[in-house]
Amino acid sequence: MNKLYKLLSIIALFSLVLSACVAPPPLQAPAEGSASVAADAPVATVRYDYPNTVFKDVQLVEDALNELLVPIANAKIELNPIDWGAFDEKMKLGFAAGEECDIVFTAPWINNYLLNIANGNLLPLDDLLLDYAPGLWASMPETTWDAARVDGKIYGVINQQIFVKPFGLYVRRDLADKYGLDVYALKTYDELEPFLQTILEKEADVIPLGGTGTWTNEGVGFDPVVSEQVPVAIRFDDKDLTVFNAATSPEFQESIERARRWYLAGYAPKETIVGDDAQAMWKAGKFAISGLAGVVKPGGEIESEQRFGQPVYAQSMTQPFLTTAGTTATTNAICSTSKNPEAAMRVLEALNTNVEAYNTLAKGIEGKHWEWADEANKVLKPGPNNADYNPNTDWEFGNQFLAYYIDAKQAEIKAWEATYKLNSESPPSAAMGFNFNAEPVKTELANVSAVTGELSGPLTSGLVDPATALPAYLERLEQAGLQTVIDEAQRQLNEWAGK
């Protein structure tokens, strides 16, 4: 296993984290690379599969982006957005069938990065980065790149953005003001109950919550050292690196009991609403609180209002800390079936170093989807056709510190600098730098992931009674081989730490 991050003291560890996990100085574009392409080389086309809303003008944006990419990357991009709710399953089926693909979004929480590596779905990128993306390679310290290494090889391009997970809630500002909810004073989720009950009784057309679930591993101080999709974790400040089943923890029990109580109280829809449907309901003002486990980041209130038209208050309910998974939480990779990996890497180079290319993908076309509100400070305003292309997922496409601001308030608070500061000042997990190798237990991991996918959601959303559903869930996890995964994670962590 890679032992680069084994350190002899807490001071040394913290020093490493500061160098490894913060982005380069924000608002400064990294130097563009100068990878050469043969003059007579044909222009390659690479497909980009990623989860997002399928906007009306995606083809127009693709065309505009390709006008930029061909001169600098000798490549064209074929944008293939897939609905959030369908993306994970569609990618699993495509990989299983051996379908050709090029650039693909992968992360610990969707289209699982480690499982993709274990299943041979992704190419190692070390040589491609050096040969075809020198600007991208130079934009982050090598120690940051190491967060994406598995058995010494890099398989994903880390998108530079917020690396920590300050989970919390977004509340409609008008309703909070109307009923006297001081969102910024909230310390626990239970303090929301009077507000939720008031909305239920007095706002007939509004559902109090988009969903009752408050459960996240990081939200209770757990580092999910294997995958977000399986309940295998350590406590982030546990220097002994003891691996355990998070579903047996008191924190999990408390969360699912609260979710069940709130579901039975009628605070959430009777059936879980996800993806575009949930976003449409939030945009239409059908929820008082969008959900309870969103990332509350600098400028997040502004982004939410711009995206959904709802002025909000946002409050983090958790202590943020740095994890390997958080650093690699938004990643783009190259499929092992790609016929044009060099061209795919040149495209990734452009999206991470070229300001205009990145913002065309992230924001759309100037004069159509956006216009300048304050060009000197790089602040945008919606264009006449903003609704036809407005992903508002800057973190998905490349280096977010290249993004134009979408509101003057973001520029005023220097949101990118504030994000940089939050990354740099958050404490590290004791397992920071550890990457689990799923190969020895990929069968068990796939089985456990299937059980979690089937049974965890209803539990954490309050749709089922924990008294009977939790024991059944734990039994299914055991049958699927969870203990084997825990034992392997413990063995690898011990080896990584030199125990």
Buried (B, 14 or more C-beta within 10 A) or exposed (E): BBEBBBBEEEEEBBEBBBEBBBBBEBBEBBEBBEBEBEEEEEEBBBBBBBBBBEBEBBEBBBEBBBEBBEEBBBBBBBBBBBBBBEBBEBBBEBBEEEEEBBBBBBBBBBBBBBBBBBBEBBBBBBEBBEBBBBBBBBBBBEBBBBBBBBEEBBBBBBBBBBBBBBBBBBBBBEBBEEBEBEBEEBEEBEEBBEBBBBBBEEBEEBBBBBBBBBBBBBBBBBBBBBBBBBBBBBBBEBEEBEBBBBBEBEBBEBBBBBBBBBBEBBBBBEEBBBBBEBBEBBBEBBBBBBBBBBBBBBBBBBBBBBBBEBBBBBBBBBBBBBBBBBBBBBBBBBBBBBEBBBBBBBBBBBBBBBBBBBBBBBBBBBEBBBBBBEEEEBBBBBBEBBEBBBBBBBBBBBBBBBBBBBBBBBBEBBBBBBBBBBBBEBBBBBBBBBBBBBBBBBEBBBBBBEBBEEBBBBBBBBBBBBEEBBEEBBEBBBEBBBBBBBBBBBBBBEEBBEE
